[in-house]
Amino acid sequence: MDLATLSITEALQKIEAKEITSLDLVRAAKAHIDKSNADLNIYLEVFADIEEQAKAADALRQAQGKSAHPLLGIPLAIKDNILIEGRRASGASKILENYVASYDATVITKLKEAGAIFLGRVNMDEFAMGGSTENSAFGPTKNPLDTSRVPGGSSGGSAAAVAGQMGQAALGSDTGGSIREPASFCGLVGLKPTYGSVSRSGLMALGSSLDQIGPLTKTVEDAEIIFNVIRGKDVLDSTTIDADTYPAHKTTKKIGVPRHLFVEGVDKDVLERFEESLKKMEAAGYELVDIKLPSAPLALAMYYIIMPAEASSNLARFDGVRYGLARVGDSLLEDYAITKGEGFGPEVRRRIMLGTYVLSAGYYDAYYGKALAAREALAREYRDALLEVDVIATPTAPCPATKIGEKSDPLSMYLMDVFTVPANLTGNPALSVPMGTVARDGKDLPVGLQLTAAHGDEASLFACGKLLG
Amino acid sequence: MAIAELARLKLRDGELENLQKEVSNILDYVGQINAFASADAYTTKSAIRNVLRDDAPRLAGDVMFKKREAILAALPRREGDHNVVRKIIQKDE
């Protein structure tokens, strides 16, 4: 059998039964990389020491036996915006093309302690800006399930690596759906944890009030395993929360469905898969409840004000003074302007312009101020709804994976995020799980169902998500 | 474009026209936000509290402990342990 197709839990079982080793797993993934990566453009770099990492893990497992960590020796793909000490991390940008990380991201420290193997760094939209991985400075990634289509984004390399059997699981980051949308497009499970539950120390910042790191996996169980390793308070990220920051959710066995949000704009067969999945959950003992989230239709507008505002501030650090690309002009100001102009790709430049505009004097109140007020209202609506239900269910995306080059207009690309941005705006955890396939051009393409739970209540996501597994 | 100057961003030749169109489309879309009745005051401010660490040297066990050389190695223009930067205050001429 092809060991690369195993989930984490399946691989672990075989390792514990001494049927396979971590080295076998790494070689199985590497075989897929050697065969397909040149075409699919998933890994920007495969680390040279993956066999050494695997041998060390196998030796440790022999010493520790059953007490070994479940992730010991499990090969993972890491999004190129997460720092691993001594390795390159470019954010898929020319401005950081040769940047070598000087420290480990906290999630990497935790995964190293668990003994996970890092196969390499995978492609993404530049600085996580996009929903297709077409915005990478190093070329688009193709969807392994249909190579004429995008894998989603911005964590498209992470999703394509797992779907393409080039790693048992992957880490991604999610600012407006960047884990969940690619999970949907590649038939995977993707978790955007509660804001603050996973440290962002060592993650390249996009929108700091929105960003979270999370797993892309083959099963809900696998997502749970990785989440439990990477979560936790961290002195290096002052936004991280304690396990008891949010009150425990009282289970209601109810699922809220905001049908008013998908009266139009969602593909008909995507909605059919959605309704079928709801029936499955109903059959498993959950009650379906119609809910209303009155501010949700404005969520995209809020998001595309707040995110560029934060991005334009965060990206101001790439000025050629301390690291990364540094170009020299006629003055200090010109040094900055040329460095950014050359180093950043078109979508990054666009969002910097947009963010600068909405924050500029005279427009601040009309855009940014308004968006913050609306965000507050949206968060209240989610909080109130999630007192009555365990999870809120929607499709993850309005359609399956699009063709490469199909969404060339930036605004049409932004509209794909309609169901995913609310959880980032409100800080709630959200999970995308596969809900079947829809046919396009003679191919069956996966689509995902999104569950959103109360702050700190990933447990409800995993419980409901497993019903669809 | 004044916004590019504010953003300290040198646009590429011919980029401005397209960008104006795209940004203006996006602004039209996000302008929907004005439909939001802002009777609800923005309340997040009350939740803000100070979480800055003490300004003290990094200790063993800290991820940034002994990372001085790695950070210096990333400097675009390094002389010894110095980061060479452009003079900011220029003489009037």
Interface residues (C-beta under 8 A of the other chain):
Chain A: E85 Y99 V100 S102 Y103 D104 T106 T109 S201 G202 V235 L236 S238 T239 S295 L298 L300 A301 M302 Y304 I305 S312 A316 D319 G320 V321 R322 Y323 G324 L325 A326 S331 L332 L333 E334 D335 Y336 A337 I338 K340 G341 E342 F344 P346 R349 R350 I352 M353 L354 G355 T356 Y357 V358 S360 A366 Y367 G369 K370 A371 L372 A373 A374 E376 A377 D409 P410 L411 Y414
Chain B: M1 I3 A4 L6 A7 R8 L9 K10 L11 R12 E15 L19 E22 V23 N25 I26 L27 Y29 V30 G31 Q32 I33 N34 A35 F36 S38 D40 A41 Y42 T43 T44 V51 L52 R53 V63 M64 K67 A70 I71 A73 A74 L75 P76 R77 N83 V85 R86 K87 I88
